[in-house]
Amino acid sequence: MKYKRLNFIANQVRKDEKVLDIGTDHAIVPILLLENGITKNILASDINTEPLTFAKDNLKSKKMDDKVKLLLMDGIKDIEPNEYDVIIIAGMGGQTISNILKQKKFNGRYILHPTTDIVTVRKTIQKLKMKITNEWVICEGKVYNVIIEAKKGNESLTEKELFLGPILMKEKNTNKYYQYLLDIFERNVKLSRDSNLKLKERKWLKEKLEWSEKN
C-alpha cells in the first residue's frame, strides 16, 4: 500500500474531528483524510514556506486546494488549548517533536511519529503530565515506524517502559520490531567492540522476545 504509515495515521482520526497537521510537507495526511471521508476540518502547517508551496501544489492537483487551510507556523505556539481535537506530528526527529510539545498546553489528542529518539518523546509526554494511550508499530518497506497516541493524564513510567513502550511491550505481535532493535544493538556492539554497550536495553529486548515466545 502506498503511504502505509500515513494512511494508518490518518485512520486514527475520528469522524469529523478538527485536525492540525504540523509539518505537513506535501499535505499527504490532509489529502488522505479528505479522500477517505474522515474529516473536512483540517489545518496544515509548516515552519518553512517551501513545504507549504509543495502542499498547495499537491492539493491543487487533487482539486482540494479550497478544502484545506495552509498556515506558516512554528509548531503549536499560536494555537489555543481547545482549538483542535487532534494534532498530528509525523515524520520528524524525536527531539524536534519534544520541543514542539513543550511550546504550549494542548487539551486534545496527539498522534506522533518520531523517526528518532522515541524514548525522548515518551519522557517528554510524561514530564508534560500527559499519558500514552496507544502505541503501534507499522512496517513500511524495511523500516519499523512507532506511532504514539497521547493525551492529558498522569502516568509514571519505568526506564524499561520508556525504552520498550508501555503499551507495545505488552503486545505479542511486536516480535519482529523488537528483534529488529536487538539486531541493531548487536551490530553496534560488534562495531564498537564494547560488550557492555547498552547492556540493560539488550537484556530488556531479549526478555521481551522470550516472553512473547512463551505466551
N, C-alpha and C positions, 0 to 999 in steps of 0.2 A: 504493500500500500504506500502510495506517495504521501509524504508528510505524516508518517505514522505517529511520531511523537506529538506533533502539533495537533493532529486530529484527536488524539487522546486528551490533550489539554483542553481543547475546545469542548469536548464532550463532558467535561467535568462542570461546565457552566450549566446552571439550571434555567429552565424556560423563562424567558423574558427578564432575566437578571440584567442589571446595569453594570457594564463591564468597562474597566480601564486596562488597556493593553500597553504596558510600559516597554519601551524599546521595541516598537512594533516592526521595525526594519521594512520588509516588503508587504506588511499588512496581511500576512498569511492567516493568522489566527482570526482577525475580523472577517476575512473572506469566508473561512470555514464556518464561522458562527452564522453568517448570513445564508450560505449555501445549504446548511443543514437545518435551517429554520429554528435555531436555538434562541436567538435574541437579535433585536434590531437596535438595542440601546448600547452603543459602542463608541468609546472614545479611544483613539490610538495615538500614542505619544512617543516622542523620541527627543533626546537631548541635542541631536545634530540635525541640520537641515537636509543633508543628502539622503539619509534613510527615509525621511518624510517625502522627499521627491520620488523615490522608488515606490513608496507606499501609494502615493497619489496616482502614479502611472499604472501601477498594478490594479488598483481599484477601478480606474477609468477603463482599463482593458476588459474588466468584468462587468462594466456598466453599473458599478456600485459606488462611484465617487460622490454621489449625493446622499449616501446612506451611512457613511462613517465620518465622524468629525476627526480631523487630524490636528494635533497641537504640539508645538515646540515647547517642551517642558523638561525640567530636571527632576526626574523621579516623581516623588509624591509631595514635594514641598508645597505645591499650590492647591492641593485638594482639601476638601472638608472631610472630617472623620466619617460622616454618614452619606457622603456623596455617591458612593458606588456600593454595589452588593459584593463584587468580587474584583480583585486586582490580579492580573496575570503578569508575572515577570519571568520570562523564559529565555534560555539560551545565553545567559550571562554568567560570568565567574561568580563564585560564592561570596567573595569579598565585596564585589560591586553590589550584589543583591542585598547583602547585610547592611551596607552603607545606605541603600535606599530605604530599607525597613526602618532604620533609625531616624530618618528625616522627620517623620510626623506620625502621630497616632492615627490609626485607622480601625474602624469598628466592624468591618466586613470580613470576608474570607480572602485569603491569599492562595493562589496556585503558583508555585515556584518551581523552576527547573534550573538549578545551578549546574554549570558544566564542570566546575572545580570546587574544591573547598566545601563539600557538603556538610562536614562536621561544623564548620564555622557558621553556616546558615542555621543549623539546628541549635547551636549555642546562642545565637542572636535571637531566635524565636523565644527561647527560654528566658533570656535576660529581659526581653520586652514584655514579659508577662503574657505571652501567648502560648498556645499549645498546638502540637502536631495532631491533626485529626485524621489524617490519612497519608499513606506513602505508597507509591507504586514504582515498579521498575519496568521500563519499556526498552526493549532491544530493537535498535534500528541499524541495520547492517551489522557491523561488528561492535557497535557502541551501545553500552548499557546506560540508559538515562534514568536518573532518580527524580521523580516528581513528588513534591511535598505540598499537602494542603494544610494550612494553619489558620487559626483564628484566636480571638481573645480567650484567655483562660490560663490558669497557672498549672505548671507541671514541673516536677523536679526529675531530671534525667541523670542517670549514672553515666560515667565515662564510657562504659560499654554500650549503653543505649544511644549515646551521642554518635558513636562510631558506626554501629551496625544499623541504627534506625529503630526507634521504639516500636514501630508497627511492622516494619519489614522483617525484623529478627524473629517475629512470631509466626511468620508465614512459612509454609512448607514448600512453596513453589518458587522460591528465590535462590535455589541452589546454584544455578548457572551464574547468577550475578555474583554471589559470594565466592564461587570458585574462580571467577574472572579476577576478582580483587586479590584473592590468595595467590594466584599465578603472578600477578604484578608484583606483589610483595616478595615472592620467591626469586623472581628475576632481579629485583633491586638488591636483594641480599647477595646474589652471585656477582653482580656488577660491583658492589661496594666491598665485597669480601668481609662484610660485617654481619656475623651470625646473630647479633643482638638487635639488628635493625627492626624497630617497631615490634619488638617481641610480644608485647601484650596484644596488639592488634592481630598478629598472625595466630596467636593462641585462640582469640575470640572467634576468628574466622573458621578455624579447624573445629572448634567446639560446636559452632552453628551447623556446619556441614554434617558432623557426626550425629547431632540431634535430629536433623532432618531425615537422615537415613534410617534412624530407629523409630521414627514416628510416622 
